[in-house]
Amino acid sequence: MEGQIGYFRRNHFTPVPEVDSLAELNELVDQWDLRDGLRRIGSRPRTIDEYFQVERPLLMPLPEEPFETGRLFTPRVDRYSQIAVRTNRYSVPVRLIGKRVRVVLHASHLVVYDRNVEVARHERLIAKGGCRLDLDHYLEALIRKPGAFPGATALEQARSAGKFTPVHDAWWAAAVRAHGDTAGTRALIEVLLLARHVSHEHLVAGLAMALRAGALTADAVALEARKVAQAEDEPARHPSPAGAGGAATVTFLHEWRLAHLPPDTTPLPSVTHYDQLLRRRRASSGEHREGEAQ
């Protein structure tokens, strides 16, 4: 078996094949494997596939639990809520600062566990001295110190990755103008915390709708995001009849509030009492003129 692995490597991976993706390489390996199954080793009377059919019933079943191929590390979380793995640094939730965590490093990603609970997952950094930060890991700390949010490295990485969109920036700017730097930034962080329970697409749509309606609070964004999610679920639950052009309508927050206000029973203002004062003034001024005439 080991000799055939060497044969396969020398005949198919020398020189190194040039492919556009790992999927393409795997497809080539499958094709080479099928062709090698029809090959005879030396002067043996049967092919490799024919010998394998004889051995197949003798093979032991695979274990029920998958074999872990990743490498295990147990780093300690530093004061910046980061761990060091193979000369690179990765973020974890701030609540784990000072604790040891378990890291399983794979070829393309790594998974961080607190005891047996997964707390972080990152794409593996290949170059040395790199740093990969997840903005969500720092939100609990940033909501207490919102002044550190604009210059945070995690924010810049979130922008580069497309997780922090121009819609986020526009809503943030509007919230700062309405509430001030501290309160406006804190409102944005509260919106980002919603991403733990709302999908990214629905949250961005809710931000856009709240921005158009001038609703600059996290509660308003949550309401609009739920409305978007419900609007997507509604056609699946109640499909419209064929030919019906029923497009989904959008109701803005301020319109919804106006529609649900109770009836106003306050009477309209009146100036009747002021008219009485004017009549008295005219009467007193007439008596004054008669006295002067006498």
MOLINRA-V531467 format. One line per field, one symbol per residue. ss: DSSP state (H for helix, E for strand, - for the rest). psi: psi as a letter, one per 40 degrees, with the letter a starting at -180 (. if undefined). burial: # if it has 9 or more other ideal C-beta (glycine too) atoms within 8 Angstrom, else .. A space follows every 50 residues. Layout:
ss->???
psi->???
burial->???
This chain:
ss->-HHHHHHHHHHH---------HHHHHHHHHHHHHHH-----------HHH HHHHHH--------------EEE--E-----EEEE--EEEE--HHH---E -EEEE---EEEEEE--EEEEEEE-------EE--HHHHHHHH---HHH-- --HHHHHHHH-----HHHHHHHHHHHHHH-HHHHHHHHHHHHHHHH---H HHHHHHHHHHHHH----HHHHHHHHHHHHHHHHHHHH------------- --HHHHHHH------------HHHHHHHHHHHHHHHHHHHHHH-
psi->ddddddddddddehihihieiddddddddddddddddeihhbfieiiddd ddddddeeiiiiidhihheihhigihhaeefiihhfeiiiiiideeheih ihhhhadeiihhhhbehheihihhhdiieihhihddeeddddddgededd ehddddddddeedhidddddddddddddeiddddddddddddddeeeiid ddddddddddddefhfiddddddddddddddddddddghiihehfgihih hidddddddeiiihehiiiifdddddddddddddddddddddd.
burial->...#...##..#...........##..##..##..##..#......##.. ##.................#....#.##..###.#..#######.##... ######..######....##.#.##....######.#######..#..#. .#.##.###....#..######.###......#############..#.. .##########.#.##.#.##########.##.##............... .#####......................................
